[in-house]
């Protein structure tokens, strides 16, 4: 079942269930959403560490070749 179909099915269930059930579901849904938005932070892999180290060396060699995140976002939004 695709996510879109599952979402429609879930909406249908919610739309047709008694109000008392909806009140009972609120704590469950709140808990699910809290867990969903927690970032999962895990240690970087050796490959990721090597890539970060390489970019740091590039920056140290020529800081002017890098742009800030805000500049990058401006340039990217101008293209899109």
C-alpha positions in Angstrom: 0.0 0.0 0.0 1.5 3.4 -1.0 1.8 6.2 1.6 -0.9 8.2 -0.2 -3.3 5.3 -0.1 -2.5 4.7 3.6 -3.0 8.4 4.3 -6.4 8.4 2.6 -7.4 5.3 4.5 -6.3 6.8 7.8 -8.2 10.0 7.1 -11.3 8.0 6.3 -11.0 6.1 9.6 -10.6 9.3 11.6 -13.5 11.0 9.7 -15.9 8.1 10.5 -14.9 7.2 14.1 -16.9 8.4 17.1 -15.6 11.6 18.9 -14.7 9.7 22.0 -12.2 7.6 20.0 -10.6 10.7 18.6 -10.1 12.1 22.1 -8.5 8.8 23.1 -6.2 8.9 20.1 -4.8 12.4 20.7 -2.2 11.3 23.3 -1.0 8.4 21.0 -0.7 10.7 17.9 1.1 13.3 20.0 3.6 10.7 21.2 4.2 9.5 17.6 4.8 13.0 16.4 7.2 13.8 19.2 9.2 10.7 18.3 9.1 11.5 14.6 10.7 14.9 15.0 13.5 13.8 17.2 16.7 14.0 15.2 18.8 10.8 15.1 22.4 11.7 15.6 24.9 9.0 15.1 28.7 9.1 14.8 30.1 10.0 11.4 31.5 7.1 9.4 35.2 7.0 8.5 34.3 8.1 5.0 32.3 11.0 6.2 35.1 12.1 8.6 37.6 11.9 5.7 35.3 14.0 3.5 35.0 16.6 6.3 38.7 16.7 6.9 39.3 17.2 3.1 36.9 20.1 2.9 38.5 21.6 6.0 41.9 21.4 4.3 40.4 23.0 1.2 39.0 25.9 3.3 42.3 26.4 5.1 44.1 26.6 1.7 41.7 29.1 0.2 38.9 30.5 2.5 37.8 32.9 -0.3 36.7 29.9 -2.4 33.9 29.2 0.0 30.5 31.0 0.4 28.3 31.3 3.4 25.1 29.2 3.7 23.0 32.3 3.3 24.8 33.2 0.1 24.3 29.6 -1.2 20.6 29.7 -0.4 20.2 33.1 -2.2 22.0 31.8 -5.3 20.0 28.5 -5.2 16.7 30.3 -4.9 17.5 32.6 -7.8 18.1 29.5 -10.0 14.8 27.8 -9.0 
